Amino acid sequence: MKKRRYGIGAIALIAASALALSGCASGGSDDSSSGDTSAVITANGSEPQNPLIPTNTNETGGGKILDSIFAGLEYYDATGAPQLDMAESIDTDDSKTFTIKVKADQTFSNGDPVDADSFINAWQYGALLSNEQLNSYFFEDIEGFSYDADSPLTGLKKVDDLTFTVTLNEARSDFPLRLGYSAFYPLPKSAFDDMEAFGQNPVGNGPYKLASDTAWAHNEKIDLVPNESYQGGRQAKNGGLSIVFYASEDAAYADLLGGNLDVLDAVPSSAFGNYESDLGDRAVNQPAAIFQSFTIPERLAHFGNDEEGKLRRQAISMAINRDEITDVIFSGTRTPASDFTSPVIDGWSDSLEGADVLAYNPDEAKKLWAQADAISPWSGSFQIAYNADGGHADWVDAVSNSVKNTLGIDASGAPYPTFAEARTAITDRSIQTAFRTGWQADYPGLFNFLGPLYATNASSNDGDYSNPEFDALLQEGSSTADADEANTDFQKAQEILLKDLPAIPLWYSNVVGGYGETVQDVEFGWNSVPLYYEITKS
């Protein structure tokens, strides 16, 4: 069998057709040479939850910083296409065993070499059960991983100083695509002397580094400067990055309007009605890799994986006026869903067979509901649970009213006071209603939206959905080394989901942001985060 090499050109084909998310440059020129390369860019952020350790950071506040100060085997460009960074090559002939060669003469900002050991040791640390790393599950496909006991990743083998191999439990065609995610970043030798202390003042190998030992002012900001030792494709074109930790989106927006903030990636909902007029062509409203839905557990009466359950799910889906809700409630900052993934992911399609079930069709919805009633009459109320501390009441009420008015049944929201309380009821299976769900991509691949949520016994399969035909298509797509063939299988798998509707797709969340009058070359990436290293300032 011919060996498949995931070089810069080849690996980019995996996500080459993803949508570019570019903000319009201000100042009349897109020539970065016209900017002040010593100017520091200010951006909004939030205090990281934990010390800045790649395998223990899974929230956006810490993620923005990690992605700026570390470089992995590859990185994702604005479209989500992977580009080789620390890797010289990623080779495989079976999508199960991969040979990875690290570029020569790469170093961390403290001079430690970036080599095979840098990756092997970091991954071993992240996967070990007793280290209790939040991102440990990213290593579960590597031979030796265990959720039950401390077990080394036996699938990692060092070949020489710059080469190592990775052997998976079974073939995974999208494994190379995952390697740009922060869980797979390398660590210098110094990290293992005191990992917690390292997390407070991390030493990375990316385009930026901490400005000083006191650069992280907790609950205030973190200051970064260009890392002169970085040789990859994300060279900083500015004099540094200051990420300010705002207590509210409204405060950040006020600073943007006042000229005290250069780039904002989250306009507050209070400004949805006027941010475009406030910012003009500096306003950004573009799709991102975020999918929103609500899930109806199969254990609920009348909603099992049988004919009646499918009819009711389809009826409810077609009773929702997504266009009106995204326009009125979200002021066009959401895009009605036409599948279970995201428009910014390679392989996305808005013409899947059965996707008409996501279109508002009140007459068909009533017809399907009546057919279900002929099987088993409906009584009671249809409810959608949500956390009241997350700003979801308006859209839940709008969806419930749309269902109520179309089908002539009682429908309403079911608020839980906090996110934690809602998630506890969902995960312990005590919840007795439908509930809001969603997914933000870890890496730009269709499988990441499908496998974790809908595969039998998957970790985030909160509705306990199970369909052997769906599982088989996921396995088939994961086992092929051809990205186009894999995406075809994943699209077929989605067509099964459109029949069964274990979750009701609602909309894709857009990145809604903006930038100041003195910055240029602002581009928002596939995952809603600006490409800070590209930004210049007058």
Secondary structure, DSSP 4 states (H G I P E B T S, - for coil): -PPEE--HHHHHTTSTTSPP-BPPPSTT---GGGS-TTPEEEEEE---SS-S-GGG--SHHHHHHHHHH---SEEE-TTS-EEESSEEEEEESSSSEEEEEEPTT-B-TTS-B-SHHHHHHHHHHHH-GGG--TTGGGGTTBTT--SSS----TTEEEEETTEEEEEBSS--TTHHHHTTSGGG----GGGGG-HHHHHHS----SSEEESSTT-EETTTEEEEEE-TT--SS----SSEEEEEE-S-HHHHHHHHHTTS-SEES---GGGTTTHHHHHGGGEEEEEEEEEEEEE--TTSTT-SSSHHHHHHHHHHHHT--HHHHHHHTTTT-EEE-SSSS-TTSTT--S--TTGGGGS--HHHHHHHHHHHHHHS---SEEEEEEEGGGT-HHHHHHHHHHHHHHH-SEEEEEEESSHHHHHHHHHTT---SEEEEEEE-SSS-HHHHHHHHHSTT-TT-TT----HHHHHHHHHHHH-S-HHHHHHHHHHHHHHHHHH-SEEEEEEEEEEEEE-TTEE--BB-TTS-B-GGG-EE-
